[in-house]
Amino acid sequence: EINLTNREVEVLEQLSKGLKYNAIADNLFLSVGTIRKHVENIYNKLQVHNKLEAIQKAKTNKLI
């Protein structure tokens, strides 16, 4: 089972809209470094290596 935090889901949803890290950081009132860390955690939890794979797997598993 894949357990993403609420914040990780928020980041993934924004990524799926094609937003860049700095836009996501602005939207969520976080630093770009924090967004990078969230993305890294998402990739590890979903066992993927890029944005496209992460978004596809999240949609398949109804996370976003």
CHARMM-style PDB file with segment names, atoms N, HN, CA, C and O in Angstrom:
ATOM      1  N   GLU     1       0.841  -1.199   0.000  1.00  0.00      PROA
ATOM      2  CA  GLU     1       0.000   0.000   0.000  1.00  0.00      PROA
ATOM      3  C   GLU     1       0.878   1.252   0.000  1.00  0.00      PROA
ATOM      4  O   GLU     1       1.917   1.303   0.658  1.00  0.00      PROA
ATOM      5  N   ILE     2       0.443   2.236  -0.739  1.00  0.00      PROA
ATOM      6  HN  ILE     2      -0.401   2.194  -1.273  1.00  0.00      PROA
ATOM      7  CA  ILE     2       1.187   3.480  -0.859  1.00  0.00      PROA
ATOM      8  C   ILE     2       0.600   4.509   0.094  1.00  0.00      PROA
ATOM      9  O   ILE     2      -0.577   4.859   0.000  1.00  0.00      PROA
ATOM     10  N   ASN     3       1.434   4.992   1.015  1.00  0.00      PROA
ATOM     11  HN  ASN     3       2.390   4.707   1.091  1.00  0.00      PROA
ATOM     12  CA  ASN     3       0.980   6.000   1.972  1.00  0.00      PROA
ATOM     13  C   ASN     3       1.702   7.312   1.740  1.00  0.00      PROA
ATOM     14  O   ASN     3       2.832   7.498   2.190  1.00  0.00      PROA
ATOM     15  N   LEU     4       1.037   8.229   1.030  1.00  0.00      PROA
ATOM     16  HN  LEU     4       0.118   8.078   0.665  1.00  0.00      PROA
ATOM     17  CA  LEU     4       1.582   9.569   0.845  1.00  0.00      PROA
ATOM     18  C   LEU     4       0.955  10.492   1.880  1.00  0.00      PROA
ATOM     19  O   LEU     4      -0.209  10.333   2.250  1.00  0.00      PROA
ATOM     20  N   THR     5       1.739  11.454   2.340  1.00  0.00      PROA
ATOM     21  HN  THR     5       2.684  11.582   2.040  1.00  0.00      PROA
ATOM     22  CA  THR     5       1.186  12.446   3.258  1.00  0.00      PROA
ATOM     23  C   THR     5       0.258  13.377   2.468  1.00  0.00      PROA
ATOM     24  O   THR     5       0.308  13.424   1.239  1.00  0.00      PROA
ATOM     25  N   ASN     6      -0.574  14.101   3.181  1.00  0.00      PROA
ATOM     26  HN  ASN     6      -0.615  14.063   4.179  1.00  0.00      PROA
ATOM     27  CA  ASN     6      -1.458  15.069   2.514  1.00  0.00      PROA
ATOM     28  C   ASN     6      -0.650  16.063   1.702  1.00  0.00      PROA
ATOM     29  O   ASN     6      -1.040  16.429   0.594  1.00  0.00      PROA
ATOM     30  N   ARG     7       0.477  16.502   2.253  1.00  0.00      PROA
ATOM     31  HN  ARG     7       0.794  16.205   3.154  1.00  0.00      PROA
ATOM     32  CA  ARG     7       1.324  17.481   1.569  1.00  0.00      PROA
ATOM     33  C   ARG     7       1.917  16.885   0.293  1.00  0.00      PROA
ATOM     34  O   ARG     7       1.985  17.556  -0.737  1.00  0.00      PROA
ATOM     35  N   GLU     8       2.345  15.628   0.363  1.00  0.00      PROA
ATOM     36  HN  GLU     8       2.290  15.082   1.199  1.00  0.00      PROA
ATOM     37  CA  GLU     8       2.892  14.966  -0.829  1.00  0.00      PROA
ATOM     38  C   GLU     8       1.834  14.855  -1.927  1.00  0.00      PROA
ATOM     39  O   GLU     8       2.136  15.024  -3.108  1.00  0.00      PROA
ATOM     40  N   VAL     9       0.596  14.569  -1.530  1.00  0.00      PROA
ATOM     41  HN  VAL     9       0.350  14.431  -0.571  1.00  0.00      PROA
ATOM     42  CA  VAL     9      -0.505  14.501  -2.496  1.00  0.00      PROA
ATOM     43  C   VAL     9      -0.719  15.882  -3.124  1.00  0.00      PROA
ATOM     44  O   VAL     9      -0.923  15.993  -4.333  1.00  0.00      PROA
ATOM     45  N   GLU    10      -0.672  16.928  -2.303  1.00  0.00      PROA
ATOM     46  HN  GLU    10      -0.506  16.838  -1.321  1.00  0.00      PROA
ATOM     47  CA  GLU    10      -0.830  18.296  -2.821  1.00  0.00      PROA
ATOM     48  C   GLU    10       0.258  18.616  -3.847  1.00  0.00      PROA
ATOM     49  O   GLU    10      -0.022  19.171  -4.909  1.00  0.00      PROA
ATOM     50  N   VAL    11       1.494  18.262  -3.519  1.00  0.00      PROA
ATOM     51  HN  VAL    11       1.721  17.810  -2.657  1.00  0.00      PROA
ATOM     52  CA  VAL    11       2.617  18.512  -4.429  1.00  0.00      PROA
ATOM     53  C   VAL    11       2.411  17.738  -5.728  1.00  0.00      PROA
ATOM     54  O   VAL    11       2.615  18.279  -6.814  1.00  0.00      PROA
ATOM     55  N   LEU    12       2.013  16.488  -5.618  1.00  0.00      PROA
ATOM     56  HN  LEU    12       1.847  16.048  -4.735  1.00  0.00      PROA
ATOM     57  CA  LEU    12       1.797  15.638  -6.796  1.00  0.00      PROA
ATOM     58  C   LEU    12       0.675  16.184  -7.672  1.00  0.00      PROA
ATOM     59  O   LEU    12       0.784  16.172  -8.899  1.00  0.00      PROA
ATOM     60  N   GLU    13      -0.392  16.657  -7.057  1.00  0.00      PROA
ATOM     61  HN  GLU    13      -0.481  16.666  -6.061  1.00  0.00      PROA
ATOM     62  CA  GLU    13      -1.497  17.242  -7.827  1.00  0.00      PROA
ATOM     63  C   GLU    13      -1.016  18.457  -8.618  1.00  0.00      PROA
ATOM     64  O   GLU    13      -1.396  18.644  -9.774  1.00  0.00      PROA
ATOM     65  N   GLN    14      -0.188  19.269  -7.994  1.00  0.00      PROA
ATOM     66  HN  GLN    14       0.121  19.117  -7.055  1.00  0.00      PROA
ATOM     67  CA  GLN    14       0.328  20.465  -8.671  1.00  0.00      PROA
ATOM     68  C   GLN    14       1.290  20.070  -9.789  1.00  0.00      PROA
ATOM     69  O   GLN    14       1.290  20.673 -10.862  1.00  0.00      PROA
ATOM     70  N   LEU    15       2.110  19.050  -9.526  1.00  0.00      PROA
ATOM     71  HN  LEU    15       2.110  18.560  -8.654  1.00  0.00      PROA
ATOM     72  CA  LEU    15       3.014  18.544 -10.570  1.00  0.00      PROA
ATOM     73  C   LEU    15       2.213  18.053 -11.773  1.00  0.00      PROA
ATOM     74  O   LEU    15       2.603  18.269 -12.920  1.00  0.00      PROA
ATOM     75  N   SER    16       1.092  17.390 -11.498  1.00  0.00      PROA
ATOM     76  HN  SER    16       0.775  17.215 -10.566  1.00  0.00      PROA
ATOM     77  CA  SER    16       0.280  16.816 -12.573  1.00  0.00      PROA
ATOM     78  C   SER    16      -0.341  17.907 -13.458  1.00  0.00      PROA
ATOM     79  O   SER    16      -0.750  17.645 -14.589  1.00  0.00      PROA
ATOM     80  N   LYS    17      -0.403  19.128 -12.923  1.00  0.00      PROA
ATOM     81  HN  LYS    17      -0.071  19.341 -12.004  1.00  0.00      PROA
ATOM     82  CA  LYS    17      -0.925  20.258 -13.705  1.00  0.00      PROA
ATOM     83  C   LYS    17       0.178  20.920 -14.525  1.00  0.00      PROA
ATOM     84  O   LYS    17      -0.059  21.903 -15.227  1.00  0.00      PROA
ATOM     85  N   GLY    18       1.383  20.370 -14.426  1.00  0.00      PROA
ATOM     86  HN  GLY    18       1.576  19.572 -13.856  1.00  0.00      PROA
ATOM     87  CA  GLY    18       2.498  20.887 -15.215  1.00  0.00      PROA
ATOM     88  C   GLY    18       3.231  22.058 -14.585  1.00  0.00      PROA
ATOM     89  O   GLY    18       4.010  22.740 -15.251  1.00  0.00      PROA
ATOM     90  N   LEU    19       2.984  22.292 -13.301  1.00  0.00      PROA
ATOM     91  HN  LEU    19       2.352  21.738 -12.760  1.00  0.00      PROA
ATOM     92  CA  LEU    19       3.641  23.422 -12.635  1.00  0.00      PROA
ATOM     93  C   LEU    19       5.096  23.089 -12.315  1.00  0.00      PROA
ATOM     94  O   LEU    19       5.445  21.940 -12.044  1.00  0.00      PROA
ATOM     95  N   LYS    20       5.927  24.119 -12.355  1.00  0.00      PROA
ATOM     96  HN  LYS    20       5.644  25.052 -12.575  1.00  0.00      PROA
ATOM     97  CA  LYS    20       7.337  23.981 -11.996  1.00  0.00      PROA
ATOM     98  C   LYS    20       7.475  24.061 -10.477  1.00  0.00      PROA
ATOM     99  O   LYS    20       6.572  24.519  -9.776  1.00  0.00      PROA
ATOM    100  N   TYR    21       8.634  23.602  -9.987  1.00  0.00      PROA
ATOM    101  HN  TYR    21       9.366  23.230 -10.556  1.00  0.00      PROA
ATOM    102  CA  TYR    21       8.871  23.570  -8.538  1.00  0.00      PROA
ATOM    103  C   TYR    21       8.676  24.932  -7.888  1.00  0.00      PROA
ATOM    104  O   TYR    21       8.078  25.024  -6.815  1.00  0.00      PROA
ATOM    105  N   ASN    22       9.182  26.010  -8.533  1.00  0.00      PROA
ATOM    106  HN  ASN    22       9.667  25.936  -9.404  1.00  0.00      PROA
ATOM    107  CA  ASN    22       9.057  27.324  -7.891  1.00  0.00      PROA
ATOM    108  C   ASN    22       7.605  27.790  -7.826  1.00  0.00      PROA
ATOM    109  O   ASN    22       7.227  28.478  -6.878  1.00  0.00      PROA
ATOM    110  N   ALA    23       6.785  27.431  -8.812  1.00  0.00      PROA
ATOM    111  HN  ALA    23       7.092  26.873  -9.583  1.00  0.00      PROA
ATOM    112  CA  ALA    23       5.357  27.789  -8.780  1.00  0.00      PROA
ATOM    113  C   ALA    23       4.646  27.003  -7.677  1.00  0.00      PROA
ATOM    114  O   ALA    23       3.803  27.544  -6.962  1.00  0.00      PROA
ATOM    115  N   ILE    24       4.994  25.726  -7.549  1.00  0.00      PROA
ATOM    116  HN  ILE    24       5.679  25.287  -8.130  1.00  0.00      PROA
ATOM    117  CA  ILE    24       4.403  24.890  -6.494  1.00  0.00      PROA
ATOM    118  C   ILE    24       4.789  25.442  -5.123  1.00  0.00      PROA
ATOM    119  O   ILE    24       3.958  25.531  -4.219  1.00  0.00      PROA
ATOM    120  N   ALA    25       6.050  25.807  -4.985  1.00  0.00      PROA
ATOM    121  HN  ALA    25       6.725  25.735  -5.719  1.00  0.00      PROA
ATOM    122  CA  ALA    25       6.541  26.370  -3.718  1.00  0.00      PROA
ATOM    123  C   ALA    25       5.746  27.627  -3.354  1.00  0.00      PROA
ATOM    124  O   ALA    25       5.342  27.801  -2.204  1.00  0.00      PROA
ATOM    125  N   ASP    26       5.528  28.495  -4.333  1.00  0.00      PROA
ATOM    126  HN  ASP    26       5.856  28.354  -5.267  1.00  0.00      PROA
ATOM    127  CA  ASP    26       4.749  29.721  -4.090  1.00  0.00      PROA
ATOM    128  C   ASP    26       3.312  29.378  -3.690  1.00  0.00      PROA
ATOM    129  O   ASP    26       2.779  29.946  -2.737  1.00  0.00      PROA
ATOM    130  N   ASN    27       2.693  28.456  -4.414  1.00  0.00      PROA
ATOM    131  HN  ASN    27       3.126  27.995  -5.189  1.00  0.00      PROA
ATOM    132  CA  ASN    27       1.296  28.080  -4.146  1.00  0.00      PROA
ATOM    133  C   ASN    27       1.107  27.486  -2.762  1.00  0.00      PROA
ATOM    134  O   ASN    27       0.095  27.737  -2.107  1.00  0.00      PROA
ATOM    135  N   LEU    28       2.087  26.692  -2.312  1.00  0.00      PROA
ATOM    136  HN  LEU    28       2.908  26.488  -2.844  1.00  0.00      PROA
ATOM    137  CA  LEU    28       1.954  25.994  -1.033  1.00  0.00      PROA
ATOM    138  C   LEU    28       2.697  26.703   0.111  1.00  0.00      PROA
ATOM    139  O   LEU    28       2.751  26.195   1.231  1.00  0.00      PROA
ATOM    140  N   PHE    29       3.265  27.876  -0.181  1.00  0.00      PROA
ATOM    141  HN  PHE    29       3.221  28.289  -1.090  1.00  0.00      PROA
ATOM    142  CA  PHE    29       4.002  28.655   0.822  1.00  0.00      PROA
ATOM    143  C   PHE    29       5.149  27.853   1.431  1.00  0.00      PROA
ATOM    144  O   PHE    29       5.355  27.842   2.644  1.00  0.00      PROA
ATOM    145  N   LEU    30       5.891  27.180   0.545  1.00  0.00      PROA
ATOM    146  HN  LEU    30       5.725  27.188  -0.441  1.00  0.00      PROA
ATOM    147  CA  LEU    30       7.056  26.398   0.958  1.00  0.00      PROA
ATOM    148  C   LEU    30       8.268  26.836   0.148  1.00  0.00      PROA
ATOM    149  O   LEU    30       8.136  27.575  -0.828  1.00  0.00      PROA
ATOM    150  N   SER    31       9.448  26.379   0.558  1.00  0.00      PROA
ATOM    151  HN  SER    31       9.554  25.780   1.351  1.00  0.00      PROA
ATOM    152  CA  SER    31      10.650  26.685  -0.221  1.00  0.00      PROA
ATOM    153  C   SER    31      10.784  25.663  -1.351  1.00  0.00      PROA
ATOM    154  O   SER    31      10.213  24.575  -1.292  1.00  0.00      PROA
ATOM    155  N   VAL    32      11.547  26.033  -2.378  1.00  0.00      PROA
ATOM    156  HN  VAL    32      12.011  26.918  -2.426  1.00  0.00      PROA
ATOM    157  CA  VAL    32      11.788  25.120  -3.499  1.00  0.00      PROA
ATOM    158  C   VAL    32      12.506  23.867  -2.990  1.00  0.00      PROA
ATOM    159  O   VAL    32      12.246  22.763  -3.468  1.00  0.00      PROA
ATOM    160  N   GLY    33      13.406  24.041  -2.023  1.00  0.00      PROA
ATOM    161  HN  GLY    33      13.617  24.939  -1.635  1.00  0.00      PROA
ATOM    162  CA  GLY    33      14.116  22.898  -1.445  1.00  0.00      PROA
ATOM    163  C   GLY    33      13.172  21.907  -0.791  1.00  0.00      PROA
ATOM    164  O   GLY    33      13.359  20.694  -0.891  1.00  0.00      PROA
ATOM    165  N   THR    34      12.155  22.433  -0.119  1.00  0.00      PROA
ATOM    166  HN  THR    34      12.003  23.418  -0.038  1.00  0.00      PROA
ATOM    167  CA  THR    34      11.157  21.563   0.521  1.00  0.00      PROA
ATOM    168  C   THR    34      10.356  20.811  -0.542  1.00  0.00      PROA
ATOM    169  O   THR    34      10.052  19.630  -0.373  1.00  0.00      PROA
ATOM    170  N   ILE    35      10.017  21.487  -1.625  1.00  0.00      PROA
ATOM    171  HN  ILE    35      10.263  22.447  -1.762  1.00  0.00      PROA
ATOM    172  CA  ILE    35       9.290  20.831  -2.719  1.00  0.00      PROA
ATOM    173  C   ILE    35      10.142  19.702  -3.289  1.00  0.00      PROA
ATOM    174  O   ILE    35       9.649  18.601  -3.534  1.00  0.00      PROA
ATOM    175  N   ARG    36      11.434  19.988  -3.497  1.00  0.00      PROA
ATOM    176  HN  ARG    36      11.835  20.882  -3.298  1.00  0.00      PROA
ATOM    177  CA  ARG    36      12.342  18.940  -4.021  1.00  0.00      PROA
ATOM    178  C   ARG    36      12.350  17.709  -3.106  1.00  0.00      PROA
ATOM    179  O   ARG    36      12.321  16.570  -3.573  1.00  0.00      PROA
ATOM    180  N   LYS    37      12.388  17.963  -1.802  1.00  0.00      PROA
ATOM    181  HN  LYS    37      12.412  18.888  -1.423  1.00  0.00      PROA
ATOM    182  CA  LYS    37      12.401  16.860  -0.827  1.00  0.00      PROA
ATOM    183  C   LYS    37      11.094  16.074  -0.882  1.00  0.00      PROA
ATOM    184  O   LYS    37      11.109  14.845  -0.829  1.00  0.00      PROA
ATOM    185  N   HSD    38       9.974  16.766  -0.987  1.00  0.00      PROA
ATOM    186  HN  HSD    38       9.962  17.765  -1.030  1.00  0.00      PROA
ATOM    187  CA  HSD    38       8.679  16.090  -1.109  1.00  0.00      PROA
ATOM    188  C   HSD    38       8.657  15.219  -2.374  1.00  0.00      PROA
ATOM    189  O   HSD    38       8.204  14.075  -2.342  1.00  0.00      PROA
ATOM    190  N   VAL    39       9.149  15.774  -3.477  1.00  0.00      PROA
ATOM    191  HN  VAL    39       9.517  16.703  -3.503  1.00  0.00      PROA
ATOM    192  CA  VAL    39       9.169  15.032  -4.749  1.00  0.00      PROA
ATOM    193  C   VAL    39      10.055  13.793  -4.610  1.00  0.00      PROA
ATOM    194  O   VAL    39       9.699  12.711  -5.077  1.00  0.00      PROA
ATOM    195  N   GLU    40      11.198  13.958  -3.973  1.00  0.00      PROA
ATOM    196  HN  GLU    40      11.488  14.837  -3.594  1.00  0.00      PROA
ATOM    197  CA  GLU    40      12.102  12.823  -3.736  1.00  0.00      PROA
ATOM    198  C   GLU    40      11.385  11.731  -2.924  1.00  0.00      PROA
ATOM    199  O   GLU    40      11.477  10.548  -3.251  1.00  0.00      PROA
ATOM    200  N   ASN    41      10.676  12.136  -1.874  1.00  0.00      PROA
ATOM    201  HN  ASN    41      10.601  13.097  -1.609  1.00  0.00      PROA
ATOM    202  CA  ASN    41       9.932  11.179  -1.043  1.00  0.00      PROA
ATOM    203  C   ASN    41       8.825  10.497  -1.843  1.00  0.00      PROA
ATOM    204  O   ASN    41       8.597   9.296  -1.701  1.00  0.00      PROA
ATOM    205  N   ILE    42       8.140  11.272  -2.683  1.00  0.00      PROA
ATOM    206  HN  ILE    42       8.325  12.248  -2.798  1.00  0.00      PROA
ATOM    207  CA  ILE    42       7.075  10.718  -3.529  1.00  0.00      PROA
ATOM    208  C   ILE    42       7.648   9.653  -4.459  1.00  0.00      PROA
ATOM    209  O   ILE    42       7.086   8.566  -4.586  1.00  0.00      PROA
ATOM    210  N   TYR    43       8.771   9.969  -5.109  1.00  0.00      PROA
ATOM    211  HN  TYR    43       9.228  10.853  -5.006  1.00  0.00      PROA
ATOM    212  CA  TYR    43       9.402   9.008  -6.032  1.00  0.00      PROA
ATOM    213  C   TYR    43       9.765   7.716  -5.292  1.00  0.00      PROA
ATOM    214  O   TYR    43       9.549   6.616  -5.803  1.00  0.00      PROA
ATOM    215  N   ASN    44      10.319   7.863  -4.081  1.00  0.00      PROA
ATOM    216  HN  ASN    44      10.494   8.756  -3.666  1.00  0.00      PROA
ATOM    217  CA  ASN    44      10.699   6.684  -3.300  1.00  0.00      PROA
ATOM    218  C   ASN    44       9.480   5.851  -2.921  1.00  0.00      PROA
ATOM    219  O   ASN    44       9.492   4.628  -3.061  1.00  0.00      PROA
ATOM    220  N   LYS    45       8.437   6.507  -2.446  1.00  0.00      PROA
ATOM    221  HN  LYS    45       8.428   7.500  -2.333  1.00  0.00      PROA
ATOM    222  CA  LYS    45       7.232   5.789  -2.014  1.00  0.00      PROA
ATOM    223  C   LYS    45       6.514   5.118  -3.182  1.00  0.00      PROA
ATOM    224  O   LYS    45       5.981   4.018  -3.037  1.00  0.00      PROA
ATOM    225  N   LEU    46       6.502   5.780  -4.340  1.00  0.00      PROA
ATOM    226  HN  LEU    46       6.936   6.674  -4.457  1.00  0.00      PROA
ATOM    227  CA  LEU    46       5.825   5.217  -5.519  1.00  0.00      PROA
ATOM    228  C   LEU    46       6.751   4.289  -6.309  1.00  0.00      PROA
ATOM    229  O   LEU    46       6.312   3.599  -7.228  1.00  0.00      PROA
ATOM    230  N   GLN    47       8.034   4.278  -5.943  1.00  0.00      PROA
ATOM    231  HN  GLN    47       8.391   4.839  -5.196  1.00  0.00      PROA
ATOM    232  CA  GLN    47       9.047   3.489  -6.639  1.00  0.00      PROA
ATOM    233  C   GLN    47       9.088   3.825  -8.132  1.00  0.00      PROA
ATOM    234  O   GLN    47       8.986   2.954  -8.995  1.00  0.00      PROA
ATOM    235  N   VAL    48       9.241   5.120  -8.397  1.00  0.00      PROA
ATOM    236  HN  VAL    48       9.324   5.828  -7.695  1.00  0.00      PROA
ATOM    237  CA  VAL    48       9.348   5.623  -9.770  1.00  0.00      PROA
ATOM    238  C   VAL    48      10.584   6.512  -9.882  1.00  0.00      PROA
ATOM    239  O   VAL    48      11.230   6.831  -8.884  1.00  0.00      PROA
ATOM    240  N   HSD    49      10.900   6.906 -11.121  1.00  0.00      PROA
ATOM    241  HN  HSD    49      10.375   6.647 -11.932  1.00  0.00      PROA
ATOM    242  CA  HSD    49      12.128   7.671 -11.345  1.00  0.00      PROA
ATOM    243  C   HSD    49      11.898   9.026 -11.997  1.00  0.00      PROA
ATOM    244  O   HSD    49      12.844   9.794 -12.171  1.00  0.00      PROA
ATOM    245  N   ASN    50      10.653   9.332 -12.360  1.00  0.00      PROA
ATOM    246  HN  ASN    50       9.884   8.708 -12.218  1.00  0.00      PROA
ATOM    247  CA  ASN    50      10.417  10.644 -12.955  1.00  0.00      PROA
ATOM    248  C   ASN    50       8.979  11.088 -12.721  1.00  0.00      PROA
ATOM    249  O   ASN    50       8.133  10.343 -12.226  1.00  0.00      PROA
ATOM    250  N   LYS    51       8.747  12.350 -13.107  1.00  0.00      PROA
ATOM    251  HN  LYS    51       9.434  12.955 -13.510  1.00  0.00      PROA
ATOM    252  CA  LYS    51       7.453  12.991 -12.888  1.00  0.00      PROA
ATOM    253  C   LYS    51       6.315  12.232 -13.569  1.00  0.00      PROA
ATOM    254  O   LYS    51       5.272  11.984 -12.965  1.00  0.00      PROA
ATOM    255  N   LEU    52       6.529  11.869 -14.834  1.00  0.00      PROA
ATOM    256  HN  LEU    52       7.376  12.071 -15.325  1.00  0.00      PROA
ATOM    257  CA  LEU    52       5.485  11.205 -15.610  1.00  0.00      PROA
ATOM    258  C   LEU    52       5.073   9.876 -14.968  1.00  0.00      PROA
ATOM    259  O   LEU    52       3.885   9.584 -14.828  1.00  0.00      PROA
ATOM    260  N   GLU    53       6.069   9.082 -14.584  1.00  0.00      PROA
ATOM    261  HN  GLU    53       7.034   9.319 -14.697  1.00  0.00      PROA
ATOM    262  CA  GLU    53       5.780   7.795 -13.926  1.00  0.00      PROA
ATOM    263  C   GLU    53       5.028   8.024 -12.618  1.00  0.00      PROA
ATOM    264  O   GLU    53       4.081   7.303 -12.304  1.00  0.00      PROA
ATOM    265  N   ALA    54       5.453   9.026 -11.863  1.00  0.00      PROA
ATOM    266  HN  ALA    54       6.222   9.612 -12.118  1.00  0.00      PROA
ATOM    267  CA  ALA    54       4.823   9.318 -10.566  1.00  0.00      PROA
ATOM    268  C   ALA    54       3.354   9.685 -10.755  1.00  0.00      PROA
ATOM    269  O   ALA    54       2.487   9.203 -10.027  1.00  0.00      PROA
ATOM    270  N   ILE    55       3.083  10.540 -11.735  1.00  0.00      PROA
ATOM    271  HN  ILE    55       3.788  10.931 -12.326  1.00  0.00      PROA
ATOM    272  CA  ILE    55       1.708  10.982 -11.989  1.00  0.00      PROA
ATOM    273  C   ILE    55       0.849   9.812 -12.464  1.00  0.00      PROA
ATOM    274  O   ILE    55      -0.284   9.641 -12.013  1.00  0.00      PROA
ATOM    275  N   GLN    56       1.397   9.005 -13.381  1.00  0.00      PROA
ATOM    276  HN  GLN    56       2.317   9.144 -13.747  1.00  0.00      PROA
ATOM    277  CA  GLN    56       0.638   7.856 -13.893  1.00  0.00      PROA
ATOM    278  C   GLN    56       0.321   6.871 -12.771  1.00  0.00      PROA
ATOM    279  O   GLN    56      -0.808   6.395 -12.654  1.00  0.00      PROA
ATOM    280  N   LYS    57       1.323   6.568 -11.947  1.00  0.00      PROA
ATOM    281  HN  LYS    57       2.240   6.955 -12.042  1.00  0.00      PROA
ATOM    282  CA  LYS    57       1.111   5.609 -10.866  1.00  0.00      PROA
ATOM    283  C   LYS    57       0.125   6.149  -9.827  1.00  0.00      PROA
ATOM    284  O   LYS    57      -0.701   5.403  -9.302  1.00  0.00      PROA
ATOM    285  N   ALA    58       0.216   7.443  -9.536  1.00  0.00      PROA
ATOM    286  HN  ALA    58       0.886   8.050  -9.963  1.00  0.00      PROA
ATOM    287  CA  ALA    58      -0.701   8.066  -8.570  1.00  0.00      PROA
ATOM    288  C   ALA    58      -2.134   8.005  -9.088  1.00  0.00      PROA
ATOM    289  O   ALA    58      -3.061   7.739  -8.324  1.00  0.00      PROA
ATOM    290  N   LYS    59      -2.315   8.249 -10.375  1.00  0.00      PROA
ATOM    291  HN  LYS    59      -1.562   8.465 -10.996  1.00  0.00      PROA
ATOM    292  CA  LYS    59      -3.666   8.197 -10.960  1.00  0.00      PROA
ATOM    293  C   LYS    59      -4.199   6.768 -10.982  1.00  0.00      PROA
ATOM    294  O   LYS    59      -5.373   6.529 -10.701  1.00  0.00      PROA
ATOM    295  N   THR    60      -3.326   5.824 -11.320  1.00  0.00      PROA
ATOM    296  HN  THR    60      -2.373   6.019 -11.549  1.00  0.00      PROA
ATOM    297  CA  THR    60      -3.708   4.410 -11.342  1.00  0.00      PROA
ATOM    298  C   THR    60      -4.170   3.952  -9.962  1.00  0.00      PROA
ATOM    299  O   THR    60      -5.123   3.183  -9.834  1.00  0.00      PROA
ATOM    300  N   ASN    61      -3.480   4.438  -8.936  1.00  0.00      PROA
ATOM    301  HN  ASN    61      -2.707   5.063  -9.040  1.00  0.00      PROA
ATOM    302  CA  ASN    61      -3.795   4.051  -7.555  1.00  0.00      PROA
ATOM    303  C   ASN    61      -4.792   5.006  -6.890  1.00  0.00      PROA
ATOM    304  O   ASN    61      -5.020   4.941  -5.682  1.00  0.00      PROA
ATOM    305  N   LYS    62      -5.379   5.892  -7.699  1.00  0.00      PROA
ATOM    306  HN  LYS    62      -5.193   5.946  -8.680  1.00  0.00      PROA
ATOM    307  CA  LYS    62      -6.391   6.835  -7.225  1.00  0.00      PROA
ATOM    308  C   LYS    62      -5.914   7.711  -6.059  1.00  0.00      PROA
ATOM    309  O   LYS    62      -6.667   8.002  -5.130  1.00  0.00      PROA
ATOM    310  N   LEU    63      -4.635   8.125  -6.136  1.00  0.00      PROA
ATOM    311  HN  LEU    63      -4.023   7.888  -6.891  1.00  0.00      PROA
ATOM    312  CA  LEU    63      -4.088   9.019  -5.118  1.00  0.00      PROA
ATOM    313  C   LEU    63      -4.359  10.476  -5.483  1.00  0.00      PROA
ATOM    314  O   LEU    63      -4.436  11.348  -4.618  1.00  0.00      PROA
ATOM    315  N   ILE    64      -4.503  10.717  -6.793  1.00  0.00      PROA
ATOM    316  HN  ILE    64      -4.441  10.008  -7.496  1.00  0.00      PROA
ATOM    317  CA  ILE    64      -4.835  12.082  -7.255  1.00  0.00      PROA
ATOM    318  C   ILE    64      -5.961  11.986  -8.271  1.00  0.00      PROA
ATOM    319  OT1 ILE    64      -6.406  13.005  -8.797  1.00  0.00      PROA
TER     320      ILE     64
END
